[in-house]
Amino acid sequence: MKLLEDPTVNNQTITIDNIIAGSIAKFVMNGEAEITYWIDRNFWGQGIATKALKEFLTVETVRPIFGRVAFDNFASQKVLEKCGFVKIGSDKGFANARQAETEEFIYKLT
């Protein structure tokens, strides 16, 4: 797979007690580092995304790094903010989970 061969991509699995709870990755888009993560619904509300992102950011030290989140995904907005990201704007983007274009907020960590 091209994604796995790309040296700018760091894709990690998030596990809890040897169970896959989600994933987190850094990739480069249009010359800028971006972060993305997904947590299985069974693990929502347990602080796993925040902990995983904080740990991941100790390994992925490139700055600035950006994150995008759907305008109505308040939990993910809080995760980014707890990890030091600041909302810098908005855009429209295709959300895979929704299979539709949606408004999203752009966050930046410097």
N, C-alpha and C positions, 0 to 999 in steps of 0.2 A: 504494500500500500504506500502511496506517495506520502500520506500524512505521517506515517511512522518513520519514513526515511528523511523527513524534513528536520534539519538540525535546529530550526527556530521554534519547533513545537515541543512542548513538554506536557505530556498527557499522563495523568496519574489517576489511579483508582483509590477511592475513599472506602476503607473497610472499618467495620465495627464488629469486634469479636469474630473475625474471619468471615463476615457477611458483607457483600458489596452494598454499600450505602449510597454510593454516588461516584462522581468523577469531577476532576478539576484539571484545567489546562491553560497554558499560555500559548498564544500563537501570534503571528505577525500579519496584520492586514493593512494594506496601503502604507507600509513602512512604519507602522506603530504597533507596539506590543499591546495585546488585549488579553484579558482574563475571562474565562468562562467556567461555570460549574453547574452541576446538576446533582440534586439530592433526591433519592427515592422518597416518595410521599410517606412511607412508613417511618421515616426518620425525621420528618419535619418537626420543628419546634423544640429541638433538643440541643441547639447550639453547635451542631456538627458542621454546618457550612462555615460559620464564623471561625471555628477552631481550625478547620481544614485550610481556609484561605489564609489565616494568620501564619500557619506553618508553611504553606506553599510560598508565601511572600518572603520567607527567610531563605529559600532556595532560589527563587526567581527574583533577582535583585535589580533587574533592569527597570529604570524609571526614566520618563514617566511610563506608567502602565494604565490602560483604560479598561473600564467595565461598562457594559450596557445592560439595562434592565427595563422590562416592561413598566410603563407608567403606573400600572395598578398592582405591581408586585411589591408591596410594602415590606414584606419580610426580607426579600433580597436587597432592597434598598438599604435596610437597616444593617444587613451583613456587610455591605460595602462601606457604609459609614463607620461601623465599629472597627473596621480595618484601616481607617484613615483616608478612604476615598472621599472626594468632594464632587458634588454635582456641578457640572460645568455647562450643560446644555441638553438639548433634546434633538431627536431625529426620528425618522420612520425606518423600520427595518423588518425583515421577515423573521417571524418567530416560529421556529420548527415545531415547538410543542403545540402551538395554536394553528399551525399551517395557514397563517395569514400575516399580512403586513400589519404592524401595530406601532403605536407611538412608544418610544423608549427614551429613557433618560441616559445621558452619557456621564460617567463618573471618571475621575482622574486621580491617580496617586502619584505624587512627586517625590 
